[in-house]
Amino acid sequence: MKIFTIAPDFELPDFEGNPVRLSSFKGRKNIVLVFLRGFM
């Protein structure tokens, strides 16, 4: 994925286990996605 590419919509749990969908932020906030290549 290149910089400024529109990411596909997806849903993941937050730190409390509640589902969060990427599209729920559209037009409201800027989002930065970071994918790590392993565990910290």
DSSP file (Angstrom, degrees, kcal/mol; ACC not computed):
  #  RESIDUE AA STRUCTURE BP1 BP2  ACC     N-H-->O    O-->H-N    N-H-->O    O-->H-N    TCO  KAPPA ALPHA  PHI   PSI    X-CA   Y-CA   Z-CA
    1    1 A M              0   0    0      0, 0.0     2,-0.2     0, 0.0     3,-0.1   0.000 360.0 360.0 360.0 132.6    0.0    0.0    0.0
    2    2 A K    >   -     0   0    0      1,-0.1     3,-1.7     2,-0.0     2,-0.0  -0.509 360.0 -78.7 -92.4 162.6    1.4    3.4   -1.0
    3    3 A I  T 3  S+     0   0    0      1,-0.3    -1,-0.1    -2,-0.2     3,-0.1  -0.333 117.5  18.1 -58.7 139.4    1.1    6.6    1.0
    4    4 A F  T 3  S+     0   0    0      1,-0.3     2,-0.3    -3,-0.1    -1,-0.3   0.564  87.8 144.2  71.5  13.2   -2.3    8.3    0.6
    5    5 A T    <   -     0   0    0     -3,-1.7     2,-0.5     1,-0.1    -1,-0.3  -0.648  57.3-115.8 -77.9 136.3   -3.9    5.1   -0.6
    6    6 A I        -     0   0    0     -2,-0.3    -1,-0.1    -3,-0.1    -3,-0.0  -0.620  32.5-133.9 -74.6 123.3   -7.5    4.8    0.6
    7    7 A A        -     0   0    0     -2,-0.5     3,-0.1     1,-0.1     2,-0.1  -0.459  20.0-107.3 -77.1 147.3   -7.6    1.7    2.9
    8    8 A P        -     0   0    0      0, 0.0     2,-0.1     0, 0.0    -1,-0.1  -0.400  45.1 -93.6 -68.4 153.1  -10.4   -0.9    2.5
    9    9 A D        +     0   0    0     13,-0.1     2,-0.3    -2,-0.1    12,-0.0  -0.444  57.0 160.4 -68.7 139.0  -13.0   -0.9    5.2
   10   10 A F        -     0   0    0     -2,-0.1    12,-2.6    -3,-0.1     2,-0.4  -0.966  30.0-134.6-152.5 167.0  -12.3   -3.3    8.1
   11   11 A E  E     +A   21   0A   0     -2,-0.3    10,-0.2    10,-0.2    -2,-0.0  -0.992  23.8 167.2-131.5 134.5  -13.3   -3.9   11.7
   12   12 A L  E     -A   20   0A   0      8,-2.2     8,-2.5    -2,-0.4     2,-0.2  -0.955  38.4 -99.4-139.1 156.9  -11.1   -4.8   14.7
   13   13 A P  E     -A   19   0A   0      0, 0.0     5,-0.1     0, 0.0     2,-0.1  -0.531  33.6-135.3 -76.6 145.1  -11.6   -4.9   18.4
   14   14 A D    >   -     0   0    0      4,-2.6     3,-1.9    -2,-0.2     6,-0.0  -0.172  44.3 -77.8 -83.0-172.2  -10.4   -2.0   20.5
   15   15 A F  T 3  S+     0   0    0      1,-0.3    -1,-0.1     2,-0.1     0, 0.0   0.659 134.8  48.5 -66.8 -14.4   -8.5   -2.4   23.8
   16   16 A E  T 3  S-     0   0    0      2,-0.2    -1,-0.3     0, 0.0     0, 0.0   0.377 121.6-104.6-102.1   2.0  -11.7   -3.2   25.6
   17   17 A G  S <  S+     0   0    0     -3,-1.9    -2,-0.1     1,-0.3     0, 0.0   0.471  75.0 138.7  90.5   1.8  -12.9   -5.7   23.0
   18   18 A N        -     0   0    0      1,-0.1    -4,-2.6    -5,-0.1    -1,-0.3  -0.618  59.3-109.1 -80.7 138.1  -15.5   -3.4   21.4
   19   19 A P  E     -A   13   0A   0      0, 0.0     2,-0.4     0, 0.0    -1,-0.1  -0.442  33.3-168.8 -69.6 137.8  -15.7   -3.6   17.6
   20   20 A V  E     -A   12   0A   0     -8,-2.5    -8,-2.2    -2,-0.1     2,-0.4  -0.996   6.0-155.4-128.5 125.7  -14.3   -0.5   15.8
   21   21 A R  E >   -A   11   0A   0     -2,-0.4     3,-1.6   -10,-0.2     4,-0.3  -0.859  15.7-138.8-104.7 133.5  -14.9    0.0   12.0
   22   22 A L  G >  S+     0   0    0    -12,-2.6     3,-1.9    -2,-0.4     4,-0.3   0.877 101.7  61.4 -55.6 -41.0  -12.6    2.1   10.0
   23   23 A S  G >  S+     0   0    0    -13,-0.3     3,-1.0     1,-0.3    -1,-0.3   0.691  87.2  74.0 -64.1 -17.9  -15.5    3.7    8.0
   24   24 A S  G <  S+     0   0    0     -3,-1.6    -1,-0.3     1,-0.2    -2,-0.2   0.670  97.6  48.8 -69.4 -14.2  -16.9    5.1   11.2
   25   25 A F  G X> S+     0   0    0     -3,-1.9     3,-2.3    -4,-0.3     4,-1.9   0.495  79.9 127.9 -99.4  -6.5  -14.1    7.7   11.2
   26   26 A K  T <4 S+     0   0    0     -3,-1.0     4,-0.1    -4,-0.3    -3,-0.0  -0.283  83.8   2.7 -59.2 127.7  -14.6    8.8    7.5
   27   27 A G  T 34 S+     0   0    0      2,-0.3    -1,-0.3     1,-0.1     3,-0.1   0.383 125.1  71.3  79.5  -4.2  -14.9   12.5    7.2
   28   28 A R  T <4 S+     0   0    0     -3,-2.3     2,-0.3     1,-0.3    -2,-0.2   0.761 102.0   8.5-110.3 -37.5  -14.4   13.0   11.0
   29   29 A K     <  -     0   0    0     -4,-1.9     2,-0.4     2,-0.0    -1,-0.3  -0.959  68.2-110.2-144.9 157.3  -10.8   12.3   11.7
   30   30 A N        -     0   0    0     -2,-0.3     2,-0.4    -3,-0.1    -4,-0.0  -0.772  36.6-156.5 -87.1 137.8   -7.5   11.6   10.1
   31   31 A I        -     0   0    0     -2,-0.4     2,-0.5     2,-0.0    -9,-0.0  -0.947  11.0-162.4-120.7 135.5   -6.3    8.0   10.6
   32   32 A V        -     0   0    0     -2,-0.4     2,-0.5     2,-0.0    -2,-0.0  -0.978  11.7-156.9-115.1 121.0   -2.8    6.7   10.5
   33   33 A L        -     0   0    0     -2,-0.5     2,-0.4     2,-0.0    -2,-0.0  -0.843   9.9-174.7 -99.8 131.9   -2.5    2.9   10.0
   34   34 A V        -     0   0    0     -2,-0.5     2,-0.6     2,-0.0    -2,-0.0  -0.993   6.9-164.4-127.5 126.4    0.6    1.2   11.2
   35   35 A F        -     0   0    0     -2,-0.4     2,-0.2     2,-0.0    -2,-0.0  -0.951  11.5-151.5-112.5 118.6    1.2   -2.5   10.6
   36   36 A L        -     0   0    0     -2,-0.6     2,-0.7     2,-0.1     4,-0.0  -0.607  13.7-135.0 -88.4 148.2    4.0   -4.1   12.6
   37   37 A R  S    S-     0   0    0     -2,-0.2     2,-0.3     2,-0.0    -1,-0.1  -0.384  79.7 -16.0 -97.4  54.3    6.0   -7.0   11.3
   38   38 A G  S    S-     0   0    0     -2,-0.7     2,-0.3     0, 0.0    -2,-0.1  -0.837  93.3 -52.6 139.9-177.5    5.9   -9.0   14.6
   39   39 A F              0   0    0     -2,-0.3    -2,-0.0     1,-0.1     0, 0.0  -0.654 360.0 360.0 -95.0 150.3    5.2   -8.5   18.2
   40   40 A M              0   0    0     -2,-0.3    -1,-0.1    -4,-0.0     0, 0.0   0.425 360.0 360.0 -90.8 360.0    6.8   -5.9   20.4
